[in-house]
């Protein structure tokens, strides 16, 4: 959805997420967000009386919901879902972006975690909730693929952790090597978690 089709509040949350994923929380100013969102300046205080912290937290929550919704889209595109195919799709989203647009942006949840989670308690809670919102549909998908429920949550955490770490390395190296490596190496481990059905 284009930025212009959203209302001012939604545009500011979306813009905050986009700027945070590129620049981090500390370097993202409120004026930058308002300008990026093409929103009236006075609307910032109206929609976000808690200031930058509230806006950052809502952007992080949006990012968690976005990642969770992507899981369903990835699964819908798979004729035969498997844990490794799901992880490949999660990784491919990033390799495709980096190959087409460069390495300027990462995950806004990671950026907020690094920049603020230790100093702003509400942001720490928002980042933890965003990761949990993403973890749930991955774990649910793994269970539906035959991974025992007792392992699905931990494998979902492994998938997200490996992906996020590889994103950070890819940005540092300006190369998708780490992303391709985690997909290749983790895929067989994930598929081995499936219990054969009788």
C-alpha positions as MATLAB code, in Angstrom:
seq = 'XXXXXXXXXXXXXXXXXXXXXXXXXXXXXXXXXXXXXXXXXXXXXXXXXXXXXXXXXXXXXXXXXXXXXXXXXXXXXXXXXXXXXXXXXXXXXXXXXXXXXXXXXXXXXXXXXXXXXXXXXXXXXXXXXXXXXXXXXXXXXXXXXXXXXXXXXXXXXXXXXXXXXXXXXXXXXXXXXXXXXXXXXXXXXXXXXXXXXX';
ca = [
       0.000    0.000    0.000;
       1.368    3.409   -0.902;
       2.074    5.905    1.834;
      -0.453    8.361    0.358;
      -3.408    5.928    0.763;
      -3.119    5.903    4.542;
      -4.371    8.505    6.981;
      -1.836   10.819    8.663;
      -1.513    8.646   11.788;
      -0.936    5.444    9.813;
       1.514    7.230    7.517;
       3.548    8.451   10.478;
       3.740    4.967   12.012;
       4.739    3.470    8.651;
       7.274    6.239    8.013;
       8.757    5.826   11.475;
       9.259    2.112   10.804;
      10.886    2.820    7.443;
      13.222    5.501    8.793;
      14.123    3.471   11.896;
      15.017    0.443    9.755;
      17.330    2.664    7.722;
      18.769    5.106   10.271;
      18.027    3.692   13.728;
      15.954    5.309   16.446;
      18.499    7.871   17.623;
      19.081    9.291   14.137;
      15.388    9.403   13.225;
      13.928   12.763   14.150;
      10.262   13.589   14.551;
      10.490   16.193   11.788;
      11.978   13.549    9.495;
       9.020   11.271   10.199;
       6.444   14.008    9.618;
       8.154   15.011    6.368;
       8.482   11.401    5.139;
       4.798   10.792    5.966;
       3.705   14.048    4.343;
       1.668   14.733    7.462;
       0.770   18.073    9.033;
       3.288   19.017   11.747;
       0.653   19.691   14.355;
      -0.746   16.191   13.945;
       2.250   14.633   15.694;
       1.226   15.808   19.167;
      -2.412   15.033   18.427;
      -1.814   11.412   17.425;
       1.210   10.708   19.610;
       0.876   12.567   22.919;
       3.581   10.259   24.311;
       6.039   11.751   21.821;
       8.812    9.909   20.053;
       8.752    6.943   22.434;
       5.089    6.252   21.669;
       5.674    6.609   17.943;
       8.713    4.299   18.034;
       6.766    1.717   20.010;
       3.868    1.813   17.564;
       6.253    1.518   14.609;
       7.840   -1.533   16.247;
       4.403   -3.057   16.881;
       3.492   -2.429   13.238;
       6.704   -4.174   12.140;
       5.896   -7.213   14.282;
       2.416   -7.460   12.773;
       3.847   -7.023    9.276;
       6.349   -9.854    9.790;
       3.608  -12.088   11.184;
       1.372  -11.443    8.170;
       4.239  -12.246    5.808;
       4.334  -15.794    7.208;
       0.793  -16.441    5.925;
       1.688  -14.991    2.522;
       4.808  -17.134    2.271;
       2.807  -20.255    3.119;
       0.073  -19.392    0.618;
       2.688  -19.298   -2.150;
       4.035  -22.791   -1.324;
       2.485  -25.815   -2.998;
       4.147  -28.081   -0.410;
       5.080  -26.192    2.760;
       8.051  -27.391    4.773;
      10.121  -25.750    7.505;
      13.077  -25.211    5.171;
      10.864  -23.724    2.444;
       9.292  -21.330    4.934;
      12.726  -20.257    6.139;
      13.943  -19.892    2.535;
      11.007  -17.556    1.851;
      11.767  -15.511    4.973;
      15.400  -15.182    3.887;
      14.564  -14.520    0.238;
      12.550  -11.432    1.211;
      15.822   -9.913    2.432;
      18.163  -11.213   -0.269;
      15.771   -9.854   -2.904;
      15.633   -6.469   -1.188;
      19.381   -6.242   -0.776;
      20.062   -7.248   -4.361;
      17.570   -4.737   -5.762;
      17.816   -1.806   -3.338;
      21.141   -2.155   -1.563;
      21.960   -2.699    2.093;
      20.741    0.571    3.581;
      17.883   -0.869    5.666;
      17.427   -3.620    8.208;
      14.743   -4.686   10.627;
      13.147   -1.825   12.595;
      12.573   -4.116   15.584;
      16.287   -4.890   15.809;
      17.159   -1.213   15.368;
      14.801   -0.232   18.188;
      16.140   -3.037   20.378;
      19.714   -1.892   19.890;
      18.979    1.819   20.248;
      16.364    1.935   22.975;
      15.343   -1.329   24.645;
      17.859   -0.894   27.469;
      16.921    2.699   28.215;
      13.198    2.907   27.477;
      11.257    0.191   29.269;
       8.190    0.589   27.059;
      10.323    0.149   23.934;
      11.875   -2.985   25.405;
       8.377   -4.319   25.957;
       7.296   -3.299   22.449;
      10.278   -5.006   20.806;
       9.752   -8.195   22.823;
       6.056   -8.163   21.859;
       6.929   -7.642   18.186;
       9.241  -10.642   18.164;
       6.561  -12.708   19.949;
       3.947  -11.608   17.389;
       6.236  -12.890   14.626;
       7.242  -16.060   16.470;
       3.654  -17.257   17.008;
       2.655  -17.739   13.353;
       6.023  -19.303   12.523;
       5.615  -21.796   15.376;
       2.005  -22.473   14.368;
       3.085  -23.112   10.766;
       5.821  -25.483   11.917;
       3.315  -27.417   14.020;
       0.986  -27.693   11.017;
       3.929  -29.064    9.013;
       4.459  -31.829   11.568;
       6.952  -30.347   14.014;
       5.936  -31.365   17.544;
       4.434  -28.450   19.466;
       7.103  -28.959   22.131;
       9.788  -27.990   19.571;
       7.927  -25.588   17.300;
       8.371  -22.476   19.449;
      12.103  -23.055   19.907;
      12.625  -23.747   16.190;
      10.652  -20.606   15.319;
      12.912  -18.650   17.674;
      15.957  -20.225   16.014;
      14.690  -19.251   12.565;
      14.010  -15.634   13.518;
      17.261  -15.298   15.461;
      19.339  -16.742   12.611;
      17.589  -14.500   10.095;
      18.050  -11.343   12.168;
      21.715  -12.116   12.795;
      22.287  -12.774    9.101;
      20.583   -9.468    8.230;
      22.993   -7.604   10.509;
      26.010   -9.402    8.997;
      24.730   -8.831    5.444;
      24.438   -5.116    6.106;
      27.921   -4.986    7.625;
      29.497   -6.926    4.748;
      27.219   -5.437    2.083;
      26.790   -8.974    0.800;
      24.013  -11.589    1.033;
      26.475  -14.389    1.874;
      25.349  -14.704    5.510;
      21.685  -14.889    4.495;
      22.368  -17.581    1.915;
      24.477  -19.486    4.439;
      21.814  -19.593    7.167;
      19.182  -20.742    4.661;
      21.413  -23.507    3.324;
      22.729  -24.704    6.689;
      19.599  -24.352    8.792;
      17.156  -25.832    6.261;
      18.066  -29.509    6.907;
      17.987  -28.939   10.684;
      14.493  -27.479   10.444;
      13.200  -30.268    8.212;
      14.650  -32.870   10.596;
      12.286  -31.491   13.247;
       9.251  -32.826   11.370;
       7.818  -36.000   12.877;
       6.814  -38.408   10.094;
       3.063  -38.928    9.898;
       1.693  -42.462    9.793;
];
